[in-house]
Amino acid sequence: MIYRNKKLLEIVRNFPCQHCGKQDGTVVAAHSNQLRDGKGKGIKASDFRIASLCFTCHYELDQGKNLSKQERVEMWEESHRKTIGLLFDNGHLEVIP
């Protein structure tokens, strides 16, 4: 079952990019691209498998050519861990039912 939570997605938009640190108004919740996280053709992973990324980093993750597949996985995983840490540190657990 895929988990969706619009409030959670909105909260992480206010965080800086968890890869490069930018806070330029383009940060969004970037969903995992891995099958193990529920990603499928035309299906996004669950909303708890997100990372706060700016437009540039999100583009590089999804369509960029500068990183290997393994580097993209590592980039997303590290950014995801940081994003979840910020949610805990900032007391946003109440958005998760």
C-alpha positions as CSV (number, residue, x, y, z in Angstrom):
1,M,0.0,0.0,0.0
2,I,1.3,3.4,-1.0
3,Y,1.3,6.1,1.8
4,R,0.3,9.6,0.9
5,N,0.5,12.7,3.1
6,K,0.2,16.2,1.5
7,K,1.1,18.0,4.8
8,L,4.3,16.1,5.1
9,L,5.3,17.0,1.5
10,E,4.6,20.7,2.2
11,I,6.7,20.7,5.4
12,V,9.8,19.4,3.7
13,R,9.5,22.1,1.0
14,N,10.5,24.5,3.8
15,F,13.8,22.7,4.5
16,P,17.0,23.5,2.8
17,C,18.2,21.1,0.1
18,Q,19.6,18.2,1.9
19,H,22.2,17.6,-0.7
20,C,23.7,21.1,-1.6
21,G,22.1,23.2,1.2
22,K,20.3,25.7,-1.1
23,Q,17.1,27.3,0.2
24,D,16.1,29.0,-3.0
25,G,12.3,28.4,-3.2
26,T,12.7,25.3,-5.5
27,V,13.0,22.6,-2.8
28,V,10.5,19.8,-3.1
29,A,10.0,16.3,-1.7
30,A,11.9,14.1,-4.1
31,H,10.5,10.5,-3.9
32,S,12.8,7.4,-4.0
33,N,13.3,6.0,-7.5
34,Q,14.0,2.5,-6.1
35,L,11.6,-0.5,-6.7
36,R,12.1,-1.6,-3.1
37,D,10.4,1.6,-2.0
38,G,7.3,1.1,-4.0
39,K,8.4,3.0,-7.1
40,G,6.8,1.6,-10.3
41,K,5.9,2.6,-13.8
42,G,3.8,5.7,-13.3
43,I,3.8,5.2,-9.5
44,K,5.7,7.3,-7.0
45,A,7.2,5.7,-3.9
46,S,5.4,6.4,-0.6
47,D,5.5,9.9,0.9
48,F,7.7,8.7,3.8
49,R,10.4,7.8,1.3
50,I,11.3,11.4,0.4
51,A,14.3,13.7,0.5
52,S,14.2,17.5,0.4
53,L,16.0,18.5,-2.8
54,C,16.3,21.7,-4.8
55,F,15.4,21.7,-8.5
56,T,19.0,21.3,-9.6
57,C,19.7,18.3,-7.3
58,H,16.4,16.7,-8.0
59,Y,17.0,17.1,-11.8
60,E,20.5,15.6,-11.4
61,L,19.0,12.7,-9.4
62,D,16.2,11.9,-11.9
63,Q,17.5,13.0,-15.4
64,G,21.2,14.0,-14.9
65,K,24.1,12.4,-16.6
66,N,26.9,13.3,-14.1
67,L,26.3,10.6,-11.6
68,S,26.4,6.8,-11.9
69,K,23.3,4.8,-10.8
70,Q,25.1,3.9,-7.5
71,E,26.0,7.6,-6.9
72,R,22.4,8.6,-7.4
73,V,21.2,6.0,-4.9
74,E,23.8,7.1,-2.4
75,M,22.9,10.8,-2.9
76,W,19.2,10.1,-2.4
77,E,19.8,7.9,0.6
78,E,21.9,10.4,2.4
79,S,19.5,13.2,1.6
80,H,16.6,11.1,2.8
81,R,18.3,10.3,6.2
82,K,18.9,14.1,6.7
83,T,15.3,14.9,5.8
84,I,13.9,12.4,8.2
85,G,16.3,13.7,10.9
86,L,15.0,17.3,10.3
87,L,11.4,16.1,10.7
88,F,12.3,14.5,14.0
89,D,14.4,17.5,15.2
90,N,11.7,20.0,14.3
91,G,8.9,18.1,16.0
92,H,6.9,17.3,12.9
93,L,6.0,13.8,13.9
94,E,2.4,14.8,14.5
95,V,1.8,15.0,10.7
96,I,2.4,11.3,10.4
97,P,-0.8,9.5,11.5
